[in-house]
Structures are given as structure tokens and as C-alpha cells.
Amino acid sequence: MNTPETRLCAHHLTGMSYRDVDLVDDLIGKKTFTEVMIMQILGRDARPVDMRIVDAVLVTLMEHGMTPSAIATRLIYMSAPENLQGAVASGLMAVGSQFVGTMENCSRLLDRIKQAPDGRAEALAIAREFREQRQALPGFGHHLHKPDDPRSIKLLALAEAEPDLEGASLKALRLLAAAVDETYGKHITINATGAVAALLSEIGVPTNLMRGFAVISRAAGLVSHVAEEQQSPSGRYIWETIDHAIPYVGKGKTHQQEDGESA
């Protein structure tokens, strides 16, 4: 068995190394958080196009209002205000295959299209497969943004204007979008995570790491929810609203009956 190795970081008496550079001499005050993050995750220096794409992705995914992740964070903070990191962590647990983290599944579909001899035929096969199985197609559709998700329009326009990107993943997404509209007989928008999948793929982020960028971005957004919770608490309101809105239907006594009688 080989001895494990790390290239990420080492500390010494007078400083610290991040990969092949010195934290104090080369990074602090000279590089942005995004630059260092790309260097650490991808193992190479960030190009200007990488910076623009990653910043656009992080800003896009940071916030979407009172989503399950934000609600979880607010409720846990209400219950344990001494544990800010626990509240943020609880919200990050909701970054998954249904919300925020769906770019991974979309990226796998784009990989199928890029690797196929006939990309258009593969895109049609994917669309038909999901329709026949009555499954949600990752990267497409949104219950709030119609007819198009404005975030995806902006993200794709930014990426397609970048001469330094190869464009293969962007093309694959456009092929899949056309196939989806044809197969379903109506327009279904590319959503933000569908666009993010294509953008991150274009700069070389492996599919299995894409959700990590959503985690990084949403963590900042959840800290802002904690900050607002400190100033204008909503956790108890959310709890009490649910407590009254979901009826108890057992045969025992319930405070909901008493509340109804008093009203």
C-alpha cells in the first residue's frame, strides 16, 4: 500500500505553503479568493476566463430566497443560536439532486452528447428517455421562472462571448435544449444549474466536483440568512406557521382544536 500524499498545503515554523506557493509572500494581498480557490481545486493557475466564469457561477448560485436550504438554516439557528456553523451546515445538506446541486446530473448528460458520434441524435435519445420514464430532466424547467430562466440566459451569453472557451459543452447544452423542446412539444427553459453545468465543464471542472461550487456559493448565502435572522428573526414564525397549517388527524387531543375554538 502506497503512503498517501497531499499537494494542497503544508505548514512550517515561519509560514505556510498552498500547493507550490507561499501563502504570505505569494497569495495574501496579491490573489483573490476565487483565484486561490481555482488553484487549490483544479491544481493550476486561474486564467482570466476562469475567474469570470467562476465568479458568475458563484454569484448566481448564492441565493434564491426562502428555499429549503435557507429555511433549514434559519430553523436550526433559531434552535441553537450558539452554533452558527451548524445552522449553515444544515442548509448545505439540502444542496442535492433536487435543488442547487443538479448541475452534476446535467453535466453527465452533456458528456453523453459530446462523446456520441451524432450529438443531435444522442440529445433526442436523452430527451425521449426522460419523457418516457416521466422523470425530471436535470438542468431544465423551473417552477418560478417562465418562459425562460433569466439567469441561464445571462450565463450562456457570457460564456458564448468568451473566445478562450472551446464551446463543446455549450453546444451540447444547446443541442439538448432543442431536443427537449422538440420531444415535449413545447418550450422548456434551461435553468440556472443547466447553464452552470455547461460553464463549469468549459473551464475543466470535473463533473463529480461541480456540486462543490454550489456548496461554496450557497454557504455565503446561508451566512447572510443567519445575519438576517439575527436582525429580524423568522424561524419561530416559520415553525408556528407550519404547526398550524398542517393538521393533526389522530384521535387524540391537539392544540389546533383549542386554537380553533378560541378563534
BADOVEX-224629 format. One record per residue: residue in one letter; x, y, z of N, C-alpha, C, CB in turn. Coordinates in steps of 0.001 Angstrom, whole numbers, padded with zeros to 6 digits, always signed. Glycine has a CB too. Example, Ala and Ser with C-alpha at 12.3 -4.5 7.8 and 13.67 -1.06 7.14 Angstrom:
# residues 2
a+013190-005690+007800+012300-004500+007800+013200-003300+007800+011308-004473+009046
s+012850-002250+007080+013670-001060+007140+012900+000030+007870+014084-000598+005725
This chain:
# residues 263
m+000843-001200+000000+000000+000000+000000+000878+001249+000000-000954+000006+001228
n+000625+002167-000944+001418+003384-001032+001054+004367+000077+001228+004038-002393
t+002046+005113+000525+001802+006134+001533+001014+007286+000912+003135+006643+002135
p-000075+007726+001531-000855+008853+000973-000004+010110+000897-002118+009124+001827
e-000339+010949-000091+000367+012215-000279-000629+013350-000409+001279+012157-001517
t-000195+014554-000138-001010+015737-000378-000169+016811-001049-001615+016265+000939
r-000769+017508-001987-000125+018633-002650-000768+019962-002259-000181+018450-004157
l-001770+019907-001389-002588+021082-001138-001937+022101-000211-003891+020662-000564
c-001375+021635+000892-000922+022599+001902+000083+021960+002843-002114+023149+002701
a+001010+022791+003323+001947+022378+004371+002286+023598+005211+003242+021736+003765
h+002455+023380+006498+002826+024496+007377+004233+024287+007899+001828+024635+008555
h+004880+025379+008260+006217+025309+008851+006317+026428+009870+007350+025425+007759
l+007436+026537+010539+007559+027452+011663+007313+028904+011281+008917+027321+012273
t+007698+029289+010074+007610+030703+009707+006575+030994+008616+008955+031185+009251
g+005742+030024+008281+004746+030294+007253+003939+029085+006849+005406+030853+006059
m+003399+029144+005638+002542+028081+005143+002592+028055+003627+001097+028262+005639
s+002540+026861+003050+002533+026694+001602+001164+026245+001135+003602+025690+001164
y+000667+026907+000083-000521+026446-000637-000020+025886-001961-001588+027615-000853
r-000193+024593-002174+000389+023926-003339+001870+024315-003452-000389+024303-004647
d+002259+025004-004542+003683+025294-004753+004081+026727-004413+004043+025017-006179
v+003184+027470-003766+003484+028874-003476+003334+029152-001988+002566+029806-004287
d+003887+030287-001583+003858+030670-000173+002641+031541+000113+005152+031413+000217
l+001928+031195+001152+000710+031926+001494+000983+033405+001735+000063+031317+002725
v+001959+033694+002559+002233+035080+002942+002878+035869+001816+003125+035117+004163
d+003878+035298+001178+004639+036039+000165+003940+036118-001182+005985+035408-000019
d+003161+035078-001544+002619+034992-002901+001109+035188-003017+002968+033680-003472
l+000384+035011-001921-001076+034995-002039-001770+036135-001308-001602+033700-001526
i-001488+036313-000025-002207+037320+000749-001923+038715+000189-001811+037244+002243
g-002997+039394-000182-002867+040738-000736-002528+040772-002213-001830+041479+000010
k-002316+039608-002820-001938+039548-004232-002946+038763-005076-000563+038923-004370
k-003591+037790-004489-004545+036957-005216-005920+037059-004560-004067+035481-005257
t-006972+036940-005365-008326+036960-004816-008700+035577-004297-009342+037429-005879
f-009777+035535-003530-010287+034253-003036-010588+033311-004200-011554+034466-002180
t-011230+033834-005253-011590+032989-006393-010349+032420-007071-012420+033782-007404
e-009315+033232-007242-008077+032752-007863-007463+031598-007073-007067+033896-007981
v-007379+031777-005755-006767+030748-004912-007644+029500-004876-006538+031282-003482
m-008952+029681-004850-009867+028547-004845-009686+027710-006109-011323+029030-004725
i-009616+028363-007260-009413+027636-008521-008071+026907-008501-009480+028606-009730
m-007046+027572-008014-005719+026946-007932-005767+025696-007051-004679+027951-007377
q-006412+025795-005920-006472+024665-004995-007306+023516-005547-007039+025114-003662
i-008454+023825-006143-009359+022769-006607-008888+022141-007908-010759+023321-006789
l-008479+022970-008868-008115+022461-010190-006627+022191-010347-008552+023431-011240
g-005821+022673-009425-004393+022379-009483-003644+023141-010548-004195+020940-009703
r-004133+024294-010924-003447+025130-011926-003783+026585-011655-003858+024730-013386
d-003008+027483-012247-003289+028902-012092-004583+029260-012813-002120+029749-012624
a-005327+030166-012242-006584+030612-012841-006314+031564-013994-007477+031288-011789
r-006952+031299-015129-006898+032218-016265-007956+033306-016063-007123+031459-017620
p-007837+034424-016741-008888+035443-016630-010278+034905-016953-008575+036601-017547
v-010393+034019-017955-011706+033470-018301-012232+032575-017184-011629+032681-019618
d-011343+031861-016511-011764+031036-015377-012372+031908-014285-010572+030231-014817
m-011714+033031-014031-012184+033946-012998-013575+034473-013326-011206+035108-012831
r-013770+034873-014575-015070+035428-014968-016171+034379-014870-015003+035983-016395
i-015876+033170-015317-016882+032105-015288-017209+031706-013860-016399+030885-016075
v-016196+031478-013049-016437+031024-011675-017142+032104-010866-015116+030633-010994
d-016737+033351-011009-017427+034423-010281-018894+034506-010692-016734+035775-010530
a-019167+034371-011979-020559+034415-012446-021366+033269-011847-020617+034354-013985
v-020768+032092-011787-021445+030919-011209-021695+031116-009714-020606+029640-011440
l-020690+031570-008992-020827+031738-007539-021879+032784-007193-019485+032132-006919
v-021910+033877-007943-022915+034913-007696-024319+034374-007993-022624+036169-008557
t-024432+033592-009072-025740+033062-009474-026323+032115-008436-025625+032346-010805
l-025502+031247-007877-025990+030185-007002-026069+030584-005529-025110+028986-007139
m-025612+031783-005201-025548+032177-003792-026917+032240-003125-024872+033516-003668
e-027937+032639-003855-029211+032975-003209-030399+032639-004108-029243+034461-002838
h-031487+032192-003495-032760+032056-004216-033925+032167-003246-032822+030708-004976
g-033751+033009-002216-034853+033279-001301-035066+032178-000275-036112+033482-002077
m-036318+032004+000136-036668+031050+001194-036800+029632+000631-037983+031471+001883
t-035673+029107+000202-035609+027740-000294-035472+026771+000881-034430+027571-001284
p-035582+025460+000636-035400+024508+001740-034093+024698+002493-035463+023104+001213
s-033005+025011+001785-031723+025189+002470-031753+026403+003393-030590+025334+001451
a-032345+027506+002937-032421+028706+003760-033344+028493+004958-032906+029892+002925
i-034460+027809+004740-035397+027530+005836-034737+026649+006882-036678+026855+005304
a-034002+025628+006431-033310+024745+007370-032316+025532+008211-032591+023614+006620
t-031556+026400+007568-030570+027198+008289-031238+028091+009329-029758+028048+007312
r-032317+028747+008944-032990+029650+009880-033585+028892+011072-034093+030431+009157
l-034157+027728+010815-034762+026963+011910-033706+026424+012863-035595+025811+011355
i-032603+025931+012322-031547+025410+013193-030895+026540+013975-030488+024653+012373
y-030734+027707+013358-030157+028832+014088-031090+029278+015209-029870+030004+013135
m-032402+029262+014939-033368+029602+015988-033232+028642+017165-034809+029568+015434
s-033027+027358+016866-032955+026341+017903-031619+026341+018635-033201+024988+017304
a-030530+026666+017908-029192+026626+018502-028381+027825+018032-028467+025308+018140
p-028698+029027+018522-028018+030229+018037-026534+030284+018371-028685+031434+018597
e-026098+029453+019300-024670+029412+019614-023869+028639+018562-024459+028783+020986
n-024577+028011+017602-023931+027105+016651-024176+027579+015221-024449+025659+016834
l-023600+028731+014876-023787+029277+013533-023361+028288+012454-023006+030573+013382
q-022219+027634+012669-021732+026716+011637-022674+025515+011470-020312+026229+011987
g-023340+025112+012548-024305+024021+012446-025514+024432+011631-024742+023564+013829
a-025945+025687+011802-027072+026188+011022-026735+026235+009533-027481+027578+011514
v-025539+026731+009211-025118+026783+007804-024960+025368+007248-023789+027570+007658
a-024384+024490+008046-024184+023113+007593-025517+022429+007303-023403+022315+008642
s-026513+022695+008127-027821+022070+007900-028405+022518+006571-028792+022407+009045
g-028225+023788+006226-028706+024272+004936-027939+023670+003781-028616+025773+004877
l-026639+023487+003959-025823+022908+002889-026187+021452+002622-024344+023013+003242
m-026748+020781+003622-027176+019402+003413-028305+019315+002393-027617+018782+004731
a-028980+020429+002149-030082+020448+001171-029605+020706-000251-031099+021504+001555
v-028303+020910-000430-027755+021080-001779-027629+019686-002381-026355+021838-001761
g-028605+019290-003183-028628+017916-003662-029195+017766-005054-029408+017077-002731
s-029790+016614-005304-030243+016261-006654-031550+016944-007036-030408+014765-006766
q-032196+017628-006097-033450+018315-006403-033290+019825-006454-034498+017954-005381
f-032435+020375-005616-032224+021819-005570-030727+022128-005555-032917+022433-004331
v-030343+023138-006291-028996+023724-006289-027936+022805-006892-028599+024078-004879
g-027902+021534-006484-026816+020652-006891-027070+019834-008140-026510+019742-005799
t-028089+020187-008920-028463+019350-010056-027537+019488-011260-029854+019675-010471
m-026546+020376-011185-025643+020534-012333-024845+019262-012612-024686+021699-012091
e-024584+018454-011595-023825+017222-011818-024565+016284-012774-023560+016510-010483
n-025842+016077-012511-026614+015170-013357-026749+015714-014776-027999+014933-012753
c-026896+017029-014902-026967+017634-016223-025639+017476-016948-027346+019116-016120
s-024543+017651-016248-023226+017523-016865-023004+016121-017423-022137+017859-015853
r-023514+015119-016744-023372+013744-017253-024108+013573-018578-023905+012727-016223
l-025240+014241-018718-025963+014185-019985-025181+014900-021086-027361+014807-019834
l-024579+016022-020751-023767+016744-021737-022563+015910-022161-023300+018098-021167
d-021987+015170-021213-020873+014291-021557-021309+013225-022554-020302+013633-020300
r-022508+012686-022360-023027+011684-023302-023142+012266-024712-024402+011165-022831
i-023629+013480-024797-023804+014120-026105-022451+014396-026758-024602+015432-025963
k-021489+014874-025973-020167+015194-026522-019434+013941-026995-019325+015923-025477
q-019662+012830-026331-018949+011602-026668-019636+010808-027781-018813+010737-025437
a-020866+011171-028116-021621+010418-029119-021161+010780-030540-023136+010688-028964
p-021209+009810-031461-020868+010110-032864-021793+011161-033480-020926+008835-033700
d-023059+011112-033067-024056+012066-033556-024683+012757-032355-025148+011359-034429
g-024215+013962-032055-024676+014670-030866-026162+014950-030873-023938+015953-030724
r-026691+015344-032008-028129+015658-032085-028967+014421-031829-028484+016253-033458
a-028571+013285-032395-029316+012048-032180-029261+011624-030712-028764+010930-033076
e-028100+011803-030088-027975+011447-028674-028835+012361-027807-026504+011523-028227
a-028869+013647-028142-029704+014589-027393-031171+014202-027494-029498+016022-027907
l-031624+013838-028679-033009+013397-028852-033280+012125-028058-033316+013165-030336
a-032327+011204-028047-032494+009961-027298-032624+010244-025804-031313+009013-027559
i-031834+011182-025307-031906+011545-023884-033264+012144-023562-030784+012541-023512
a-033711+013082-024367-034996+013742-024125-036133+012723-024142-035247+014840-025178
r-036116+011820-025118-037173+010812-025199-037123+009851-024021-037063+010036-026502
e-035927+009507-023608-035740+008611-022462-036363+009201-021203-034245+008336-022231
f-036097+010463-020939-036631+011080-019731-038144+011268-019824-035951+012423-019482
r-038645+011589-021023-040081+011758-021157-040812+010435-020970-040416+012356-022514
e-040288+009377-021564-040929+008069-021444-040945+007588-019993-040213+007046-022327
q-039879+007902-019257-039784+007476-017859-040434+008467-016897-038332+007281-017479
r-040972+009547-017459-041631+010586-016651-040724+011091-015528-042938+010044-016057
q-039472+011304-015860-038501+011813-014904-038186+013270-015194-037222+010975-014934
a-037879+014013-014138-037445+015401-014322-036092+015411-015018-037368+016153-012959
l-035954+016263-015997-034716+016346-016776-033779+017343-016100-035004+016768-018258
p-032646+016883-015570-031753+017808-014845-031244+018922-015745-030565+017047-014252
g-031348+020147-015230-030891+021306-015991-031984+021991-016783-029811+020898-016916
f-033229+021467-016675-034322+022036-017462-035567+022226-016603-034641+021137-018666
g-036290+023305-016931-037541+023599-016247-037338+024360-014949-038280+022326-015971
h-038319+025192-014626-038294+025912-013349-039721+026321-013007-037346+027166-013413
h-040097+026090-011758-041487+026367-011372-041765+027850-011169-041824+025622-010106
l-040718+028660-011104-040915+030102-010907-040564+030919-012142-040086+030581-009739
h-039545+030523-012860-039058+031315-013992-039597+030753-015316-037508+031338-014009
k-040475+031492-015948-041079+031097-017222-041248+032337-018095-042452+030385-016997
p-041164+032211-019426-040852+031009-020199-039373+030628-020163-041278+031207-021625
d-038513+031570-019719-037087+031277-019630-036539+031720-018291-036322+031954-020765
d-035561+030994-017821-034838+031361-016608-033851+032473-016984-034095+030112-015973
p-034050+033676-016486-033174+034790-016892-031717+034575-016500-033668+036084-016278
r-031494+033786-015470-030116+033517-015047-029369+032707-016102-030103+032773-013704
s-030039+031705-016657-029378+030879-017668-029120+031678-018943-030226+029638-017986
i-030048+032549-019308-029842+033383-020499-028574+034216-020340-031065+034305-020745
k-028409+034836-019182-027239+035685-018936-025952+034862-018896-027409+036455-017619
l-025981+033745-018191-024788+032916-018058-024319+032386-019411-025058+031755-017108
l-025251+031907-020207-024876+031355-021511-024371+032447-022447-026067+030630-022146
a-024971+033619-022369-024498+034730-023202-023067+035118-022826-025434+035950-023058
l-022783+035144-021539-021430+035465-021090-020429+034436-021599-021377+035540-019562
a-020785+033158-021455-019857+032099-021850-019664+032045-023353-020350+030759-021351
e-020735+032216-024106-020632+032132-025565-019881+033320-026163-022018+032043-026179
a-019703+034354-025361-018921+035511-025822-017436+035380-025489-019470+036788-025204
e-017061+034293-024811-015668+034101-024404-014888+033362-025492-015596+033324-023073
p-013923+034017-026148-013153+033357-027212-012224+032263-026703-012345+034379-027958
d-011923+032274-025394-010980+031299-024852-011633+029986-024452-010279+031881-023668
l-012947+029881-024586-013633+028633-024266-013814+027807-025529-014998+028909-023599
e-013647+026501-025409-013762+025607-026561-015184+025603-027115-013345+024184-026175
g-016168+025592-026220-017557+025669-026655-018271+024341-026815-017616+026380-027922
a-017585+023223-026582-018209+021914-026801-019373+021657-025839-017168+020811-026651
s-019208+022021-024584-020279+021796-023608-021449+022746-023842-019744+021968-022180
l-021142+023966-024237-022206+024919-024566-023016+024424-025761-021612+026315-024864
k-022338+023896-026751-023022+023357-027926-023878+022161-027534-022006+022955-029015
a-023346+021290-026682-024099+020117-026243-025375+020527-025511-023232+019232-025338
l-025276+021569-024681-026462+022042-023964-027496+022606-024936-026073+023111-022927
r-027045+023342-025935-027976+023887-026933-028643+022755-027715-027238+024844-027904
l-027900+021708-028048-028475+020551-028735-029532+019882-027867-027378+019542-029107
l-029224+019733-026586-030175+019095-025677-031418+019955-025509-029524+018833-024313
a-031252+021271-025435-032394+022171-025299-033321+022064-026505-031917+023617-025128
a-032746+022022-027692-033565+021893-028903-034287+020553-028925-032695+022045-030164
a-033596+019503-028493-034202+018172-028457-035339+018106-027438-033142+017116-028131
v-035159+018764-026313-036201+018785-025278-037455+019473-025805-035694+019502-024002
d-037298+020625-026425-038464+021340-026966-039174+020506-028028-038038+022694-027560
e-038393+019856-028874-038978+019023-029939-039710+017824-029346-037884+018542-030916
t-039112+017183-028374-039685+015965-027806-040935+016248-026979-038654+015257-026950
y-040918+017328-026216-042047+017642-025344-043106+018479-026048-041561+018369-024110
g-042781+018969-027234-043752+019748-027993-044025+021114-027418-045021+019005-028085
k-043126+021624-026611-043264+022955-026025-041896+023409-025551-044294+022960-024851
h-041788+024687-025255-040512+025215-024791-040351+024964-023298-040403+026717-025097
i-039235+024349-022940-038868+024154-021541-037523+024827-021329-038813+022628-021159
t-037464+025753-020414-036260+026562-020243-035072+025766-019731-036540+027692-019305
i-033892+026148-020185-032668+025741-019498-032644+026509-018186-031368+026019-020370
n-032473+025820-017074-032438+026544-015805-030995+026880-015413-033115+025716-014694
a-030848+027546-014279-029523+028041-013889-028512+026922-013728-029618+028823-012598
t-028925+025802-013130-027954+024736-012916-027583+024044-014223-028500+023718-011925
g-028483+024056-015209-028126+023537-016523-027049+024386-017161-029348+023476-017427
a-027208+025699-017080-026186+026607-017615-024881+026468-016844-026676+028065-017562
v-024972+026346-015528-023774+026201-014703-023004+024936-015084-024150+026166-013211
a-023730+023857-015350-023070+022610-015752-022213+022831-016998-024116+021505-016015
a-022762+023522-017978-022022+023777-019216-020831+024698-018966-022946+024390-020274
l-021029+025745-018176-019951+026707-017920-018793+026069-017159-020488+027904-017136
l-019102+025327-016100-018028+024704-015329-017303+023643-016154-018586+024083-014045
s-018045+022923-016971-017416+021942-017861-016455+022619-018828-018482+021163-018640
e-016830+023789-019308-015984+024517-020271-014626+024900-019688-016700+025773-020746
i-014548+025122-018390-013261+025506-017798-012552+024313-017155-013468+026607-016755
g-013097+023115-017382-012395+021916-016950-012719+021406-015566-010983+022158-017019
v-013834+021829-014987-014227+021304-013679-014822+019908-013876-015253+022259-012967
p-014281+018877-013229-014832+017533-013366-016286+017478-012874-013969+016524-012588
t-017074+016662-013522-018490+016549-013176-018690+016272-011689-019145+015448-014000
n-017900+015380-011124-018084+014977-009730-017642+016035-008723-017332+013710-009474
l-017096+017153-009206-016730+018249-008304-017653+019455-008448-015296+018675-008560
m-018529+019439-009440-019340+020629-009723-020215+021045-008550-020211+020381-010928
r-020776+020086-007845-021650+020434-006726-020887+021185-005644-022289+019177-006137
g-019572+020970-005587-018764+021693-004610-018821+023191-004802-017341+021236-004681
f-018920+023639-006064-019018+025075-006316-020363+025612-005821-018840+025375-007821
a-021412+024798-005919-022705+025200-005372-022638+025296-003850-023801+024208-005796
v-021915+024368-003230-021757+024387-001774-021021+025648-001327-021000+023133-001297
i-019928+025968-002025-019151+027171-001683-020015+028420-001802-017909+027298-002596
s-020742+028523-002900-021575+029697-003145-022716+029797-002144-022130+029662-004559
r-023439+028690-001972-024612+028737-001096-024220+028942+000361-025425+027457-001235
a-023019+028528+000750-022565+028774+002128-022578+030259+002439-021153+028202+002348
a-022105+031086+001496-022124+032535+001698-023553+033039+001817-021402+033253+000548
g-024435+032523+000968-025831+032938+001036-026474+032564+002360-026610+032323-000101
l-026139+031394+002883-026739+030949+004147-026222+031759+005330-026456+029464+004374
v-024971+032202+005258-024466+033100+006311-025277+034390+006306-022948+033408+006108
s-025662+034860+005124-026482+036079+005068-027872+035830+005657-026606+036579+003611
h-028391+034617+005516-029671+034304+006146-029539+034296+007672-030194+032943+005649
v-028405+033808+008177-028160+033868+009617-028075+035324+010068-026861+033108+009986
a-027372+036149+009288-027251+037569+009644-028620+038224+009721-026371+038310+008626
e-029494+037920+008741-030840+038495+008771-031661+037921+009911-031553+038253+007445
e-031438+036656+010214-032152+036028+011320-031790+036695+012644-031839+034527+011376
q-030547+037132+012750-030127+037838+013964-030831+039184+014097-028610+038042+013962
q-031091+039829+012972-031688+041155+012975-033217+041118+012950-031182+041939+011795
s-033753+040161+012207-035199+040067+012031-035598+038593+012024-035654+040775+010717
p-035752+037999+013203-035970+036550+013294-037261+036093+012600-036005+036129+014753
s-037136+035001+011840-038313+034411+011193-038466+032933+011519-038230+034593+009689
g-037474+032357+012175-037509+030925+012459-038736+030490+013231-036293+030535+013217
r-039059+031216+014290-040224+030834+015091-041516+031022+014295-040276+031658+016392
y-041556+032065+013477-042736+032286+012637-042933+031115+011671-042603+033614+011851
i-041823+030662+011062-041906+029517+010152-042407+028292+010902-040532+029227+009506
w-041863+028048+012069-042250+026899+012883-043740+026966+013241-041393+026836+014165
e-044174+028114+013759-045572+028236+014182-046533+028181+012996-045776+029538+014952
t-046127+028723+011863-046973+028656+010664-047201+027212+010250-046337+029444+009505
i-046132+026428+010231-046245+025013+009863-047063+024263+010909-044844+024371+009714
d-046846+024593+012158-047545+023908+013251-049055+024081+013136-047061+024434+014606
h-049490+025232+012625-050928+025481+012471-051449+025052+011100-051226+026957+012690
a-050589+025062+010099-051053+024772+008738-051217+023288+008464-050096+025354+007740
i-050444+022444+009144-050523+021007+008917-051370+020385+010022-049103+020364+008871
p-052567+019910+009693-053487+019439+010738-053081+018089+011319-054892+019341+010182
y-053296+017947+012596-053176+016656+013261-054488+015912+013044-052851+016817+014795
v-054428+014683+012540-055646+013936+012206-055809+012684+013064-055633+013548+010735
g-054993+012570+014108-055159+011445+015022-056372+011625+015914-053917+011267+015872
k-056636+010637+016751-057821+010663+017616-057553+011332+018961-058321+009252+017846
g-056310+011705+019210-056004+012350+020472-056322+013834+020466-054565+012147+020808
k-056050+014470+021593-056281+015906+021691-055163+016674+020973-056372+016339+023175
t-055483+017872+020532-054494+018711+019858-054743+020174+020166-054522+018477+018343
h-053679+020927+020251-053795+022360+020480-054499+023053+019321-052421+022971+020697
q-054495+022416+018144-055134+023032+016984-056646+023151+017201-054839+022215+015708
q-057238+022164+017855-058676+022239+018165-058948+023369+019143-059184+020899+018746
e-058074+023488+020136-058250+024545+021129-058110+025920+020496-057240+024385+022262
d-057140+026048+019567-056951+027321+018883-058175+027660+018054-055703+027281+017998
g-058764+026643+017393-059942+026876+016572-061132+027316+017399-060290+025632+015798
e-061283+026705+018601-062404+027070+019471-062258+028478+020011-062519+026088+020624
s-061000+028841+020352-060779+030185+020897-060979+031251+019841-059380+030300+021484
a-060729+030882+018565-060918+031844+017483-062393+032099+017249-060259+031347+016196
